[in-house]
Amino acid sequence: MNLFVAAFGFGLVSVSVIAIAAVGFTMQFGITNMINLAYGEVMISSAYVAYYLNRVGISIWVGMVGGALFGAVFSFLLNRIVYAPFQRKGTSYIGMVIVSLAVSLMMANLLLPIVGAFSSSYQNTGGSLVRIGNITLTTNQIAIIGLAVVVMLLIHGLLTYTKLGKAMRATSANPTLARNCGIPTQRVVDVVWLITGALCGLAGVVAALNSDSFAVASGAAFLIPIIAAAVLGGAGQPYGAMIGAVIIGLVTELSAAAWSPNYKEVVAFGILVVVMVLRPQGLLAKRGAMAAAG
Amino acid sequence: MTNAQVYYATNLLVYAGVDIIACLALNLQFGLSGIVNFSFIVFQAVGAYTAAVLSMPPDSANGAFQTYVGGLQLPFPIPWIGGAIAGGLLAIPVGLVVLRRLRPDYQAIALLVLSVIANTVITNAVPLLNGAAGIALVPPPLSDQFDPNTINYQYFFVGLTAIGVVLAALVASRIVNSPYGRSLRAMREHEIAATAIGKNPVQLKMTVFIVGGLIAGLSGAILVGFIQVWAPSVWLYPETIILFAAIIVGGRGNNIGAILGALLVPVGFEEVTRLLVKLNIGPPGLIPALEWVAIGLLIIGFLWFRPDGVRPEARRVFEGAPIPEDVANAG
């Protein structure tokens, strides 16, 4: 039983990492209509930006800001240079998925000669252990959980109380109508890529910090629970992605305790399959996997 | 020709044959029907593993240095047929989950994730197919009849591969030119309209998914008979992207384009890299990494500048049907 209580603690950390990443991923899809399969590679690139900052003696928490900035700028440029021109050209949704997969492949293999094939890890004090009942976590892990809570509250505030957030929701619901109402949808989309890119970069550093070591190949591994959480919650739904992250994060960690940590991603995939068979639109979505694209 | 040259040439021919078979299968799914099968390589892998364990002795042989299920030592054509059937069988559950209710872009990511997960499972479930190390010493076809380490055997294997290519090409061209192929094209172009004239898109997709799975399984069976080893590292998901690049470069929806793409991308690219690696430019691993970057650029470049590929699919005009331009002019 203690094993599962401990696993629950790790589960909360996983939930935090997945939530930050999945909210960004799902907002990209919801507002810009782009299933960005290069998301995992942007995450790992940001993790490496923080790694190099960390290596010259900068604290990883400051490096995290660097990673988030890199993620924001890179995602913005990626959309401006590659995705947006293809979308303007009228490339189909399938075409866009293929384009983003090609980008992901190129990023992973451009990164490989730069950072090398070996795995790396951050130089970090690691933090002291904190005991809460039967749950033992490092201060790092508690900071990750706190960070995720703050980020989720910020996203909630942004979407609910600000003009920008309302413009984002309007663009997501009906871009043409939003434009006709005077919302500068083009600028909204740019801002969305900056915000989601920052979430992506932040999530990459946090995910790398939470794992013992990371390598270029981690990018693809990061992506699977994120896709599972986003689809489970209903693609394009930020709150759905949060709920999805809670379920995927807890179930994968508990299954790792009960079964084998090698199959964490397989469990996430199993949940994804069940959702796709029983409720393809996801838990929250009004328009989801079944609706005609666009 | 010296022996080395013969080996090089026959190697190249067998790889070309396998790639052509795979591209024909993927073209049926992606080019003709619009199914973005990002887990294509899994179907090839299933065919390869099945053919391997059907032809190999039980895993207690050779000092039991590897573990795997099966080991039935069946005679030659059965492993290849078994590999093809395994690819087709796998297509049924995958198709039922993915192709029935999901939107096309969701289908694509579901299949991509499946490809990553299948690799993880086989890597970790060691007793099943020997995990990351993979299985080795797969007997080549008819190796009990004549020695596989001879030049004549190389020619013989090229012949076997050629039979596979002809079979796959016959099936593919029958489908492309049949009324069924027309239904598939109609569905690809406009699924709702195809449904409205009484075509069942789920049934159409399932059939072509299974046929593609069969052919993919055959290509894996041929490949494993030739290279005699099979491991998770040879069927990572980027291998599927190479085949997609081939179809996009060659031209979606026509078999000649698929064959052309197979010769240009997997065969041509691999040979160029092999030559470049010999030049020893940069640190080790740089050239293979840049090769992948080039594949990505190739896909993006073609989708931008020439989305129909080197050999675009012919526009089919039926006798008596009004050509859209005429209709536009008359109207």
Contacts between the chains, C-beta under 8 A, distances in Angstrom:
chain1	res1	chain2	res2	distance
A	35	B	105	5.5
A	35	B	108	7.9
A	35	B	109	6.0
A	37	B	109	7.1
A	37	B	112	7.1
A	82	B	300	7.1
A	85	B	304	7.8
A	86	B	303	7.2
A	86	B	304	7.1
A	89	B	304	7.5
A	91	B	303	6.9
A	93	B	103	7.8
A	93	B	104	6.4
A	93	B	105	4.4
A	94	B	34	7.0
A	94	B	36	5.2
A	94	B	104	5.2
A	94	B	105	6.1
A	94	B	108	6.3
A	95	B	303	6.1
A	95	B	307	7.7
A	96	B	105	7.6
A	97	B	36	6.7
A	97	B	105	5.2
A	97	B	108	4.7
A	97	B	109	6.9
A	98	B	36	7.1
A	98	B	108	7.8
A	98	B	244	6.5
A	98	B	248	7.7
A	98	B	299	6.5
A	98	B	303	7.0
A	99	B	299	7.4
A	99	B	300	6.0
A	99	B	303	6.2
A	101	B	38	7.4
A	101	B	112	7.1
A	101	B	241	6.3
A	102	B	241	7.0
A	102	B	295	7.6
A	102	B	296	4.2
A	102	B	297	7.9
A	102	B	299	4.2
A	102	B	300	5.3
A	103	B	296	6.7
A	103	B	300	7.4
A	105	B	238	5.8
A	105	B	241	5.8
A	105	B	292	5.6
A	105	B	293	7.7
A	105	B	295	6.7
A	105	B	296	4.7
A	106	B	292	7.2
A	106	B	293	4.8
A	106	B	296	3.6
A	106	B	297	6.8
A	108	B	292	7.5
A	109	B	289	4.2
A	109	B	290	7.1
A	109	B	292	4.0
A	109	B	293	5.0
A	109	B	296	7.7
A	110	B	289	7.4
A	110	B	293	5.8
A	112	B	285	6.9
A	112	B	289	4.6
A	113	B	282	7.4
A	113	B	283	6.7
A	113	B	285	6.8
A	113	B	286	5.0
A	113	B	289	5.3
A	113	B	290	7.7
A	117	B	285	6.4
A	220	B	116	6.2
A	220	B	237	7.7
A	221	B	116	8.0
A	224	B	113	5.7
A	224	B	116	6.2
A	224	B	117	7.2
A	227	B	109	6.0
A	227	B	113	6.0
A	228	B	113	7.7
A	231	B	106	7.4
A	231	B	109	7.9
A	235	B	106	7.6
A	260	B	124	7.5
A	262	B	120	7.6
A	262	B	124	4.2
A	263	B	120	7.7
A	263	B	121	7.6
A	263	B	124	6.6
A	265	B	116	7.4
A	265	B	117	6.2
A	265	B	120	5.8
A	266	B	117	5.6
A	266	B	120	6.2
A	266	B	121	5.9
A	269	B	113	5.9
A	269	B	114	7.3
A	269	B	117	4.4
A	272	B	110	7.1
A	272	B	113	6.6
A	273	B	97	5.8
A	273	B	110	7.9
A	276	B	97	6.2
A	276	B	98	7.3
A	276	B	101	7.7
A	276	B	102	6.2
A	276	B	106	7.4
A	276	B	110	6.1
A	277	B	97	5.8
A	280	B	101	5.0
A	280	B	102	5.5
A	280	B	106	7.1
A	289	B	101	7.4
A	289	B	102	5.2
A	289	B	103	5.3
A	289	B	106	4.4
A	290	B	101	5.7
A	290	B	102	7.2
A	290	B	103	6.5
A	291	B	103	7.0
A	292	B	103	7.3
A	292	B	192	8.0
A	293	B	103	5.8
A	293	B	104	7.1
A	293	B	105	6.4
